[in-house]
Amino acid sequence: MMKALAALGIAVAAIAPAPATSAQTPSESVTVTGIKSREVLHNFTKAFATPTQLTGKIARWERGVCPVVVGQNPHFTAFVTQRVKYIALAAGAPVNTETSCEPNVEIVFTTAPQALLDNVRKNDPNYLGYATSNAQQDTLAIVTRPIQAWYTTETVDLNGGRSVDSGIPLGEGIKVGNPYGAPVYARAVARSNGNHIDDGIHSGFNHILIVIDSHRLAGQKIAPLADYISMLALTQLNSLDACQQLPSVVNMLAATCDHAVDGLTQFDLAYLQGLYRMSAGRSGVLQRDDIADAMADTIAKAK
């Protein structure tokens, strides 16, 4: 991926953001003791969560998060990098603390996002995420938003064996697209305990690419932008254009959203904490229930 960025060095540029401000968490509140309020949290979770194509489960980081930011001045880069790590720790996600860790969350500010994705499509198509054909990869490589993310997921079996998710079958196994080189073939991810409620198979992130259009976000405040990026770096959201029912930082760039907020909210953090506390081996439906219940407990304790 870094080779792709180097080829587009002239297209990566700083956006001259507005002065940094402390992220403010609005004083939203929700009653979580009644059935109706818990239904609101369950609906919020359904709107947020995106199941993986291969297992139907919700992916999260099971590898240590190692973010890298390019295309900005050192102060901005350090702020965004540390913000992602800080929110990851607050959520309960694993963080790689080694200074020389291999980046698995690449955050790119560029004035030519489509040119960058064209390069990724040509040289590193596995960074685009799950696809079953060249046509789907072409579609995935189209930039449609000022901030957009692409997720490479992996499946972890009962014995800890990992395989990058791919839409191309190979007999009873799967084709594993190695994001750091030529595609390779691996054994099937099939070792489970046979339990229909919790089969021991997990879905995780292998790599996340987040691209920010510097032109379209010129003048954006640093703190809200860093919070928005952090959400994309820790969870794959169902829709970034839909206005969420509860206050959320993702509403910041949602079209026609009249209740946008200026930073990470208590509901965002409660969702992330629920995501990283849920049982990773359960079905996607039960995982959403786990997250919603954890959110209700977290918000209730905060009162």
Residue pairs with C-beta under 8 A, 6 or more apart in sequence:
1 106
1 120
1 124
1 127
1 179
1 207
1 209
3 123
4 116
4 119
4 120
4 123
4 124
5 12
5 70
5 106
5 108
5 116
7 119
8 110
8 112
8 115
8 116
8 119
11 110
11 111
11 112
11 115
11 116
12 70
12 71
12 108
12 109
12 110
12 111
12 116
13 71
13 109
13 110
13 111
13 214
14 71
14 72
14 73
14 76
14 109
14 214
15 72
15 109
15 212
15 214
15 215
15 217
15 218
15 219
15 220
16 218
16 219
17 76
17 218
17 219
17 220
17 221
17 222
17 225
18 219
18 220
18 221
18 222
19 221
19 222
20 79
20 221
20 222
20 223
21 221
21 222
21 223
22 223
23 223
23 224
23 226
23 227
23 262
23 263
23 264
24 262
24 263
25 263
25 264
25 265
25 266
26 247
26 261
26 262
26 265
28 246
28 247
28 265
28 266
28 267
29 303
30 37
30 40
30 41
30 246
30 267
30 299
31 37
32 38
32 41
32 295
32 296
32 297
32 299
32 300
33 300
37 296
38 292
38 293
38 296
40 245
40 246
41 246
41 292
41 295
41 296
41 299
42 288
42 289
42 292
43 245
44 244
44 245
44 246
44 267
44 271
44 292
44 295
45 271
45 274
45 288
45 291
45 292
45 295
46 238
46 288
47 238
47 239
47 242
47 244
47 245
48 235
48 237
48 238
48 244
48 271
49 58
49 235
49 238
49 284
49 287
49 288
49 291
50 58
50 59
50 236
50 237
50 238
51 57
51 58
51 203
51 284
52 58
52 59
52 130
52 153
52 155
52 165
52 203
53 130
53 153
53 165
53 167
54 130
54 153
54 155
54 165
54 174
54 189
54 203
55 155
55 201
55 203
55 284
56 283
56 284
57 201
57 202
57 203
57 280
57 282
57 283
57 284
57 287
58 203
58 236
58 275
58 278
58 284
58 287
58 288
58 291
59 151
59 153
59 203
59 204
59 205
59 236
60 93
60 203
60 204
60 205
60 234
60 235
60 275
60 276
60 278
60 280
61 88
61 93
61 94
61 204
61 205
61 234
61 276
62 94
62 156
62 202
62 204
62 205
62 280
63 94
63 96
63 104
63 204
63 205
63 206
64 94
64 95
64 96
64 97
64 101
65 84
65 85
65 88
65 93
65 94
65 95
65 96
65 104
65 105
65 233
65 234
66 95
66 96
66 98
66 101
66 102
66 103
66 104
66 105
67 80
67 81
67 84
67 85
67 103
67 105
67 106
67 107
67 233
68 81
68 103
68 105
68 106
68 107
69 76
69 77
69 80
69 81
69 107
69 108
69 109
70 77
70 106
70 107
70 108
70 109
71 108
71 109
71 110
71 212
71 214
72 80
72 109
76 222
79 222
79 226
80 107
80 222
80 225
80 226
80 229
81 107
83 223
83 226
83 227
83 229
83 230
84 105
84 107
84 226
84 229
84 230
84 233
84 234
85 95
87 227
87 230
87 231
87 234
87 264
87 269
87 272
88 94
88 95
88 230
88 233
88 234
89 95
90 269
90 272
90 273
91 234
91 269
91 272
91 273
91 275
91 276
92 272
92 273
92 276
92 277
93 234
93 272
93 276
104 205
104 206
104 207
104 208
105 207
105 208
105 210
105 233
106 207
106 208
106 209
106 210
107 210
107 212
107 229
107 233
108 116
108 209
108 210
108 211
108 212
109 212
109 214
110 116
110 211
110 212
110 213
110 214
111 213
111 214
111 215
113 143
113 148
113 211
113 212
113 213
114 142
114 143
116 211
117 141
117 142
117 143
117 211
118 141
120 127
120 128
120 141
120 150
120 209
121 128
121 137
121 138
121 141
124 179
125 131
125 137
125 141
125 177
126 152
126 164
126 166
126 177
126 178
126 179
126 183
127 150
127 152
127 179
127 207
127 209
128 137
128 140
128 141
128 150
129 140
129 150
129 151
129 152
129 153
130 153
130 165
130 166
130 167
131 137
131 140
131 167
132 167
132 168
133 167
136 167
140 150
143 211
143 213
145 213
145 240
145 241
145 253
146 212
146 213
146 216
146 217
146 253
147 210
147 211
147 212
147 213
147 217
147 228
147 229
147 232
147 240
147 253
148 210
148 211
148 240
149 208
149 209
149 210
149 211
149 232
149 233
149 236
150 208
150 209
150 211
151 205
151 207
151 208
151 236
152 164
152 165
152 177
152 179
152 205
152 206
152 207
152 208
153 164
153 165
153 203
153 204
153 205
153 206
153 236
154 162
154 163
154 164
154 165
154 203
154 204
154 205
154 206
155 162
155 163
155 165
155 189
155 201
155 202
155 203
155 204
156 162
156 189
156 201
156 202
156 203
156 204
157 163
157 189
157 190
157 191
157 192
157 200
157 201
158 191
158 192
158 193
158 199
158 200
158 201
159 191
161 187
161 189
161 191
162 204
162 206
163 174
163 176
163 186
163 187
163 188
163 189
164 176
164 177
164 178
164 179
164 206
165 174
165 203
166 174
166 175
166 176
166 177
166 183
168 174
168 175
169 175
170 185
172 188
172 190
173 185
173 186
173 187
173 188
174 186
174 188
174 189
175 183
175 185
176 183
176 184
176 185
176 186
177 183
178 184
179 206
179 207
189 201
191 200
191 201
192 199
192 200
192 201
193 199
193 200
196 283
197 282
197 283
197 286
198 279
198 281
198 282
199 281
200 281
201 281
202 280
202 281
203 280
204 280
205 236
208 232
208 233
210 229
210 232
210 233
212 225
212 229
217 225
221 262
223 262
223 263
224 249
224 252
224 262
224 263
227 249
227 263
227 264
227 268
228 249
228 250
228 252
228 253
230 264
231 237
231 249
231 250
231 264
231 268
231 272
234 272
234 275
235 271
235 272
235 275
237 250
240 250
240 253
240 254
241 254
241 255
242 254
243 251
243 254
243 255
243 256
243 257
243 258
243 259
244 250
244 251
244 254
246 265
246 267
247 259
247 261
247 265
247 267
248 261
248 265
248 267
248 268
249 261
249 263
249 264
249 265
249 268
250 268
251 257
251 259
251 260
251 261
252 260
252 261
252 262
254 260
266 299
266 302
267 295
267 299
270 294
270 295
270 298
270 299
271 291
271 295
273 294
273 295
273 298
274 290
274 291
274 292
274 293
274 294
274 295
274 298
275 291
277 290
277 294
278 287
278 290
278 291
278 294
279 286
279 287
279 290
280 287
282 290
